[in-house]
Amino acid sequence: MNNRFFITTAIDYANGLPHIGHALEKIGADTIARYRRHRGDSVHFLMGMDEHGLKIAQSAAAAGVSPIEWTTRLAGEWRAAWQLLDISYDDFIRTTEPRHAVGVYEMIRRIRENGDLYQATYAGFYCVGCEAYKSEDDLVDGHCPEHPSREIQWLEEENWFFRLSAYRDRLRALVTESDFVRPESRRNEVLRMIDEIKDISVSRAGLKWGIRWPDEPETAVYVWLDALTNYLSATGFPAEGYERLWPADLHVVGKDIIRFHCVYWPAMLMSAGVETPRGVWAHGWMTMSGGKISKSEGGTIGIPAAVERHGADAFRYFVLREVPWDSDGNFSWDRLAERDTSELANDLGNLANRTLSMIHRYRGGVVPEAPATTELDQIAKETVEKYLERMDRLALHEAAAAVFELVSRANSFVESRAPWKLARDPANAGSLDETLASLARALGVVSGLLHPFMPGRMGELWTSLGTSETIPPFEDLASLDLTGRTVSMGAVLFPRPELAK
Ligand SMILES: [Zn+2]
């Protein structure tokens, strides 16, 4: 079974450097992408940069460079950060690329042809922080609640409007009759947005830095129509063959931008006669001291700093274990150090080190032959099933927890079997073989299942089990046989971290 699976993350706004608050979405999407690859799917994983808009033009001007020089520099920085985190994207699109403009123009042409564009005067508030129009009701004390320190703008301009209101019923059906919005807890919020929809302005008069509106050199395409189309233009749309990738199976986005992804975007696609994506996953936020990580707080922790202390794998694992994939979770260096010490170094690291060293000491480094009939083998099999079920419903944190439950059961198994006692009496040779073979299999299962979370160290652990081939499909891990493999001790996989300074 070779399913195609097209997954995307939100494209990041080229207005500053990535910080740990941006990492959650990318690590989560990467883990899903890696998981689907291991299941044999043909995965296409798209990321990118959103490079148009007033804020970017302003930042470039302040830095004394042209907007494109500015965004090119930043795109390089962001890609370097994703590389540090081992993010395995297949394509990276920048909205300043020609291939993207082609897609945007085709969207506008089709929406217009369908009669869904008209000119009218927009008079209302606009938040440059969100790049979004705001109604009076959206404001708190006269400010955008997301950007309380920014002055809200009052705009009056002749714009192009998209007849969003014509899609109310079809949007409602999409949301209620399918899994389009996940987690399910977000569905009602989206339905409320659909109830309240009005037509939206999709052009910005006088905005210099953006894709030009067709035949109107002084007008820019509204940044969200521009940005959202990246998912489609990256497939080569409208050139023949774009349906090999489209529709996207999963847009992974933050919960703060579901209005754009669950209301505007599907409606625009419906109008253009393009299939809607199969689903949107709205993840929560990594918070710090209870609040969203912003530039002012935590935003000062860059990706290199996050990776430097504990390594990319420990950081990836921590983020996905600590922050439930369907809600918010808090970041703290103390918690990271704690999980790195207790779960990675003590539980998993210890299990790996003692299993490998006992196979060396008692069996010359070769995994002995023994049927998979111990209680640990049974738990390992159940863990594979539990993990698959949880990963399939994108409960990443629960899937990781299931594997660590196996790790802890394996450590108890070592204690109760006490191989060092069995080794003293040759009459116990069969029992010792059974114990060591069972532990090696459990370690194989653990390294396979955790590989999407910690590709670096789990790849090493897998290799240390004497397997030259790649990790098999997850279903096959349940019947993993390592008989006769020569294990290697290798480096210490999980050194105890120095406690954070
Ligand atoms: Zn705002």
Residues whose N, C-alpha, C, O or C-beta is under 5 A from the ligand:
A	BS01	ZN	C127 G129 C130 C144 E146 H147
